[in-house]
Amino acid sequence: MSRAKCIMVQGTMSGAGKSLLCTALCRIFAQDGYRVAPFKSQNMALNSFVTRDGLEMGRAQVVQAQAAGIEPDVRMNPILLKPSSDVGSQVIVNGEVRGQMPAAAYFKLKKSLIPDILAAYDSLAEEVDIIVIEGAGSPAEINLKADDIVNMGLAELVDAPVLLAGDIDRGGVFAQLYGTVELLEPAERARIKGLVINKFRGDAAILKPGLTMLEEKTHLPVLGVVPYLRVDIEDEDSLSSRLESSTAVKPLDAAILRLPHISNFTDFMPLEQHPLLSVRYVQSPRQLGAPDVVILPGTKNTIDDLLWLRQCGLEAAVQKLAASGTPVLGVCGGYQMLGDTLADPEGTESGRSQTVRGLGLLPIQTVFTDAKHRTQDTATVTAPQLAGAALTGYQIHTGRTAVQGVPFCRLADGSPEGCVQGNVAGTYLHGLFDTGELTEKLVQLLCSRKGISPADAPLLSMQEHRQQQFDLLADGVRRALDMNALYAAMGLEGRNTV
């Protein structure tokens, strides 16, 4: 079998749109009949996923794999960093936790991980036709270049042609692109096959003089001006504009607590699709107000975020709402917070040995250990008023929770999972709204409490919605890019079958 061709997307900064461009290219190449896989050697993200074989990887490459129509595989993201503080992260290599490390320790370790990166890449390259590689941050971070394993350093290792994307929506895109190119070494510049201006709003004809000057100064072609595409595809962590939504605009108001170390907020994307449901993120009791449902999401640092809730007054506000009958749901770390106690005897979660009280809304006790639970699961909700909803999802957490109350759901093997007590429920299952069934049950419950009629239109499952959005994204990017030039950069001929 011949080795896969590849194309790499780098950006002038974090948030330039690399992930979405890679997602679009995965979909386009798959539409054109190629076998495609995404790849990112090192991802820093709190939104993670558990593969079928119980390994952990970043969600960005999961989304790209879904766009390519293939099963997510940990080889697509061999190194995942999950920040736990401003100066440290949990380091995950090939889906397994390697340890908690301060930044300085990880920088010393990085180059020793190159064999893991190349083994993952080479293995993928034997199975597919094209690998779409995503960079991280900017290739012009000159203080980091000596140990780079994710931008030009990786491009050299796998001999990848590069597209360089700049974000015009933030302003200064010509300076972004020109400055990045100028800070690169000649051999690195030679890898760039074209520039892409991303997130453009307006008349592209107005850009032409600037594009001409940019090409003259960089000696590189502009291969496309991609419009600002309004597609609903999962974002990465705190850069997401979703987290800025704080105002309810629909009849039903779902308030999600925006924890300092919030993770896997993509769990709640399906709720945003319902015509009656507003989803907003709140950081204070004043913002919280009196919603129809309160959700405590996952977090990378449960104890620290619980103490933050206590200090800012959100804990008392949630307890008051729960006492008044408002439904409260906790997912993963949010579930742990709802219990009676959270014990960290060895400091594996919070960095020091301690036991703290939870919100006291569920009869559960959690003890943190080094072991991480990682499984894909299917389940059926048994909680009253939500019973019967079929769930597909995954668990990814440290800590073992003892439950004295009624389970929230039962897994496919019949074992109980989660806990429910009155109007308060908690579960470890991420992706619990993806099938759409729990969303419908929740909306029906909230409508009955508020005296309004549920929407008549059936809700799409998250899987169907994602596929629609992938096609919209691919159509917009295909129209904007010079696909013939892109295929030529890889040494391929475009099939253009759609």
C-alpha positions in Angstrom: 0.0 0.0 0.0 1.4 3.4 -0.9 2.0 6.0 1.8 -0.6 8.8 2.1 -0.2 12.2 0.7 -0.7 15.1 3.2 -1.6 18.7 3.6 -1.0 20.8 6.7 -2.9 23.8 7.9 -1.0 26.3 10.0 -2.3 29.6 11.3 -1.0 33.0 12.2 -2.4 32.7 15.8 -4.6 30.6 18.0 -8.2 30.9 16.8 -7.4 31.6 13.2 -9.8 28.9 12.1 -7.3 26.0 11.5 -9.6 23.4 13.1 -12.6 24.3 10.9 -10.5 24.5 7.8 -9.1 21.0 8.5 -12.6 19.8 9.1 -13.7 21.2 5.8 -10.8 19.6 3.9 -11.5 16.2 5.5 -15.1 16.4 4.3 -14.1 17.7 0.8 -11.5 15.0 0.2 -13.9 12.3 1.4 -16.6 13.7 -0.9 -14.1 13.5 -3.7 -13.6 9.8 -3.0 -10.4 9.7 -1.0 -9.8 7.9 2.2 -9.0 10.7 4.7 -7.7 10.9 8.2 -7.0 14.0 10.4 -3.8 14.4 12.5 -2.6 16.8 15.1 0.6 15.7 16.9 -0.1 17.8 20.0 -3.4 19.2 21.1 -4.0 21.4 24.2 -7.7 21.2 25.1 -10.1 20.4 27.9 -12.7 19.0 25.4 -11.7 15.4 25.1 -13.2 12.1 23.9 -12.9 8.4 24.7 -12.4 6.1 21.7 -14.0 2.7 21.3 -10.9 1.1 22.8 -11.0 3.3 25.9 -8.3 5.8 24.9 -8.4 9.6 25.3 -8.0 12.2 22.5 -8.9 15.8 21.7 -12.4 16.4 20.3 -11.1 18.6 17.4 -9.7 15.5 15.7 -12.8 13.5 16.6 -14.9 16.1 14.8 -12.5 16.0 11.8 -12.7 12.2 11.7 -16.5 12.4 11.7 -16.3 14.8 8.8 -14.1 12.3 7.0 -16.6 9.5 7.7 -14.2 7.4 9.8 -14.0 6.1 13.3 -12.0 8.4 15.7 -8.7 6.9 16.5 -6.1 8.0 19.1 -3.4 7.9 16.5 -5.0 11.1 15.1 -3.9 12.9 18.3 -1.0 11.1 19.9 -0.3 13.9 22.5 -3.1 15.7 24.4 -2.4 18.3 27.1 -5.2 19.1 29.5 -4.4 22.3 31.4 -5.1 22.1 35.1 -3.5 25.5 36.0 -1.9 28.5 34.3 1.5 26.7 34.4 0.8 23.0 34.3 -1.1 20.3 32.4 -2.1 16.6 32.5 0.0 15.0 29.7 -1.7 12.2 27.8 0.4 10.1 25.3 -1.3 7.7 23.0 -4.5 8.0 24.9 -3.0 7.1 28.4 -2.1 9.6 31.2 1.7 10.1 31.4 1.4 12.4 34.4 0.8 15.9 35.7 3.6 18.2 34.6 4.5 21.9 34.9 5.2 23.6 31.6 9.0 23.5 32.1 9.1 19.8 32.7 6.9 19.1 29.6 9.2 21.3 27.4 12.1 19.1 28.4 10.1 15.9 27.6 8.7 17.1 24.2 11.4 15.9 21.8 11.5 12.5 23.4 7.9 12.1 22.2 8.8 12.4 18.5 8.9 8.6 18.1 5.4 8.3 19.4 4.2 11.0 17.0 5.9 9.4 14.0 4.7 5.9 14.9 1.1 7.2 15.0 1.4 9.2 11.8 3.2 6.4 9.9 0.6 3.9 10.9 -2.2 6.1 9.7 -0.3 6.9 6.5 -0.4 3.2 5.6 -4.2 3.1 5.8 -5.5 6.2 4.0 -5.0 8.3 0.9 -4.7 11.7 2.5 -3.8 13.0 6.0 -5.0 16.5 6.9 -2.6 17.8 9.5 -3.5 20.6 11.9 -0.9 22.9 13.4 -1.2 24.7 16.8 -1.0 28.4 17.6 1.5 30.0 15.2 4.7 28.6 13.5 6.3 32.0 14.2 6.6 31.6 18.0 10.3 32.1 17.8 10.9 31.3 21.5 9.4 27.8 21.0 10.7 26.9 17.6 13.8 25.0 18.7 11.6 22.3 20.3 8.6 22.5 17.9 6.8 19.2 17.3 3.4 20.5 16.0 4.1 23.2 13.4 7.1 23.5 11.0 9.0 21.0 13.1 6.3 18.4 12.3 6.0 19.5 8.7 9.7 18.8 8.2 9.4 15.4 9.9 6.6 14.2 7.6 7.5 16.4 4.6 4.2 18.2 4.5 3.2 21.0 2.2 1.6 23.9 4.2 -1.3 26.3 3.9 -1.0 29.4 6.2 -4.3 30.8 7.3 -4.9 34.3 8.8 -8.0 35.6 10.6 -9.3 38.8 8.9 -12.3 39.0 11.4 -9.9 40.1 14.2 -8.2 42.7 11.9 -4.6 43.0 10.7 -4.7 40.0 8.5 -2.0 41.3 6.1 0.4 42.0 8.9 -0.4 38.6 10.4 0.4 36.7 7.2 3.4 38.8 6.1 4.9 38.9 9.6 4.6 35.2 10.1 6.2 34.4 6.7 9.1 36.9 7.5 9.8 35.2 10.8 10.2 31.8 9.2 13.5 30.3 8.0 13.9 30.0 4.2 13.4 26.2 4.3 10.2 26.7 6.3 8.9 29.4 3.9 9.5 26.9 1.1 7.0 24.5 2.6 4.2 27.1 2.3 2.2 26.5 -0.9 -0.3 29.2 -0.4 -2.0 31.7 2.0 -5.6 31.7 3.0 -7.6 34.6 4.4 -10.2 33.2 6.7 -13.5 34.5 8.2 -14.1 37.3 5.6 -17.3 39.4 5.7 -18.1 41.7 2.8 -17.1 42.2 -0.8 -14.0 40.2 -1.7 -13.3 42.6 -4.6 -12.3 45.2 -2.1 -9.5 43.0 -0.9 -7.8 42.6 -4.3 -5.2 45.4 -4.0 -4.2 44.0 -0.7 -4.0 40.5 -2.0 -1.8 41.6 -4.9 0.6 43.4 -2.5 0.7 40.5 -0.1 1.6 38.1 -2.9 4.3 40.5 -4.1 5.8 40.8 -0.6 5.7 37.2 0.4 6.2 35.6 -3.0 3.4 33.2 -2.2 0.0 32.9 -3.8 -3.3 33.6 -2.0 -5.2 30.4 -2.6 -8.5 31.6 -1.2 -10.6 34.0 0.8 -12.9 32.0 2.9 -16.1 33.8 4.0 -17.3 33.9 7.6 -19.3 30.6 7.6 -22.2 30.4 10.0 -22.0 26.7 10.7 -22.7 24.9 13.9 -19.6 22.7 14.5 -17.9 22.0 17.8 -15.4 24.6 19.0 -12.3 24.2 21.1 -12.4 25.2 24.8 -12.3 28.8 26.0 -11.9 30.3 22.5 -15.5 29.4 21.8 -18.0 32.2 21.3 -20.6 29.9 22.7 -19.4 30.6 26.2 -20.1 34.3 25.7 -23.9 33.7 25.4 -25.5 35.0 28.6 -28.9 36.2 27.5 -32.1 34.0 27.2 -34.0 34.7 24.0 -36.4 31.7 23.8 -39.3 30.6 26.0 -37.2 28.1 28.0 -34.0 29.2 29.7 -31.1 26.8 30.3 -28.3 28.3 32.4 -24.9 26.5 32.4 -22.3 27.5 35.0 -19.2 28.7 33.2 -16.6 27.1 35.5 -13.0 28.4 35.4 -11.8 25.0 34.2 -14.9 24.0 32.2 -14.4 21.0 30.0 -16.5 19.1 27.4 -19.1 22.0 27.1 -19.7 20.4 23.7 -22.1 18.1 25.6 -24.7 20.9 25.5 -24.5 21.8 21.8 -27.6 19.7 21.0 -29.7 21.8 23.4 -29.0 24.8 21.3 -30.8 23.2 18.4 -34.2 23.1 20.1 -36.6 25.9 19.0 -37.8 26.5 22.5 -34.6 26.4 24.4 -32.0 29.1 25.1 -28.6 28.0 26.3 -26.5 30.6 28.1 -23.3 30.5 30.2 -23.2 32.3 33.5 -20.4 33.3 36.0 -22.3 35.1 38.8 -25.5 34.9 40.8 -26.8 38.0 39.0 -26.3 36.4 35.6 -27.9 33.2 36.8 -31.2 34.8 37.8 -34.2 32.4 37.7 -33.6 29.9 34.8 -35.8 26.9 34.0 -33.0 24.5 34.4 -29.4 24.8 35.8 -26.6 22.7 34.5 -23.2 22.1 36.1 -20.8 21.0 33.4 -17.6 19.0 33.5 -14.3 20.5 34.7 -10.7 19.6 34.7 -10.3 20.7 38.4 -13.5 19.8 40.3 -12.4 20.9 43.8 -11.0 24.3 42.7 -14.1 25.0 40.7 -16.4 24.0 43.6 -14.5 26.4 45.9 -14.9 29.1 43.2 -18.7 28.4 43.1 -18.7 28.8 46.9 -16.7 32.1 46.9 -18.6 33.8 44.1 -22.1 33.0 45.5 -23.2 30.6 42.8 -23.3 27.7 45.1 -25.9 29.4 47.4 -27.9 30.5 44.3 -28.0 27.0 42.9 -29.0 25.5 46.2 -31.8 28.1 46.5 -33.1 27.3 43.0 -33.0 23.6 43.7 -35.0 24.1 46.9 -37.6 26.0 45.0 -38.0 23.0 42.5 -35.9 24.2 39.6 -34.4 21.2 37.8 -30.6 20.9 38.3 -28.3 18.6 36.3 -24.7 17.9 36.9 -22.4 16.2 34.3 -19.1 14.5 35.3 -17.3 17.1 37.5 -20.6 18.9 37.9 -22.2 15.7 39.1 -19.4 15.2 41.7 -20.0 18.8 43.0 -23.7 18.1 43.7 -22.8 15.4 46.3 -22.1 15.5 50.0 -18.3 15.2 50.0 -15.3 15.2 47.6 -12.2 13.7 49.1 -8.8 14.0 47.5 -6.6 12.1 50.0 -3.5 12.0 47.8 -3.9 15.4 46.1 -4.3 13.9 42.7 -7.2 16.3 41.7 -6.4 19.5 43.6 -2.7 19.2 44.3 -3.0 18.7 48.1 -4.7 16.3 50.4 -8.1 17.6 51.4 -11.8 16.8 51.8 -14.4 19.4 51.0 -18.2 19.4 51.2 -20.2 19.4 48.1 -23.5 21.2 47.4 -25.3 18.5 49.3 -28.0 18.1 46.7 -27.4 14.4 45.9 -26.6 11.5 48.3 -23.2 10.7 46.8 -19.6 10.8 48.0 -16.6 11.0 45.6 -13.0 10.0 46.3 -10.3 11.0 43.8 -7.5 8.6 42.8 -4.9 8.4 40.1 -7.0 6.0 38.1 -9.0 7.4 35.2 -12.2 5.8 34.1 -12.6 5.8 30.3 -15.4 3.9 28.5 -17.9 4.4 25.7 -21.4 3.6 26.9 -25.1 3.3 25.9 -27.8 3.7 28.6 -31.4 4.3 29.2 -32.6 7.0 31.6 -34.6 5.7 34.6 -34.9 9.0 36.4 -38.6 10.0 36.9 -40.0 12.5 34.3 -37.0 11.8 32.0 -37.4 8.0 31.9 -37.0 6.1 28.7 -34.6 8.3 26.9 -31.9 6.3 25.1 -28.4 7.7 25.5 -25.0 7.1 23.8 -22.0 8.7 25.3 -18.7 8.1 27.1 -17.2 8.5 30.5 -13.9 10.1 31.2 -13.2 10.9 34.8 -11.0 10.4 37.8 -12.7 9.7 41.1 -15.0 6.9 42.3 -18.5 7.9 43.4 -20.5 6.0 46.0 -24.2 6.4 45.5 -26.8 5.9 48.2 -29.8 7.1 46.1 -31.7 6.2 43.0 -29.6 5.9 39.7 -30.1 8.4 36.9 -29.8 5.7 34.2 -28.9 2.1 33.6 -26.1 1.1 31.3 -26.5 -1.5 28.6 -25.2 -4.2 31.0 -27.8 -3.3 33.5 -25.5 -1.6 36.0 -26.7 1.7 37.6 -25.1 5.0 36.7 -25.5 8.5 38.1 -28.0 9.6 40.7 -31.3 11.4 41.0 -33.1 12.9 44.0 -36.2 14.9 43.3 -35.5 17.6 40.8 -31.7 17.1 41.0 -29.8 14.7 38.8 -26.2 13.8 38.0 -24.4 11.5 35.6 -20.8 10.8 34.4 -22.0 10.4 30.8 -20.7 12.9 28.3 -22.7 13.2 25.0 -25.9 12.5 26.9 -28.0 14.8 24.6 -26.6 13.6 21.3 -29.4 11.2 20.5 -32.0 14.0 21.0 -34.1 11.8 23.2 -33.1 13.3 26.5 -33.4 16.8 25.0 -37.0 16.1 24.1 -37.8 14.6 27.6 -36.2 17.6 29.3 -38.1 20.1 27.1 -41.3 18.4 27.8 -40.6 18.5 31.5 -39.7 22.2 31.4 -42.8 23.1 29.2 -45.1 21.3 31.6 -43.6 23.2 34.5 -44.0 26.5 32.6 -47.4 25.8 31.1 -46.4 26.0 27.5 -46.7 23.5 24.6 -43.7 21.7 23.3 -42.7 22.4 19.7 -44.4 20.1 17.1 -41.3 19.8 14.9 -39.2 16.7 15.6 -35.7 17.3 16.7 -32.8 16.1 14.6 -30.3 13.8 16.3 -26.9 15.4 16.9 -25.5 12.9 14.4 -27.8 14.1 11.6 -27.3 17.7 12.5 -23.5 17.3 12.4 -23.6 15.7 8.9 -25.7 18.6 7.6 -23.2 21.1 9.0 -20.2 19.3 7.7 -21.7 19.5 4.2 -22.4 23.3 4.6 -18.9 23.9 5.7 -17.4 21.9 2.9 -19.5 23.6 0.3 -18.4 27.1 1.6 -14.7 26.2 1.7 -14.7 24.4 -1.6 -16.1 27.4 -3.3 -13.5 29.7 -1.7 -10.3 27.7 -2.2 -8.4 27.0 -5.4 -8.8 23.2 -5.0 -6.8 22.4 -8.1 -3.8 24.2 -6.6 -4.4 22.4 -3.3 -4.4 19.0 -4.9 -1.4 19.9 -7.0 0.5 20.9 -3.8 -0.1 17.3 -2.6 0.9 15.7 -5.9 -2.7 14.6 -6.6 -5.4 15.4 -9.2 -8.7 16.6 -7.9 -11.6 14.3 -8.6 -14.3 16.9 -8.0 -17.1 14.3 -8.0 -19.6 16.6 -6.2 
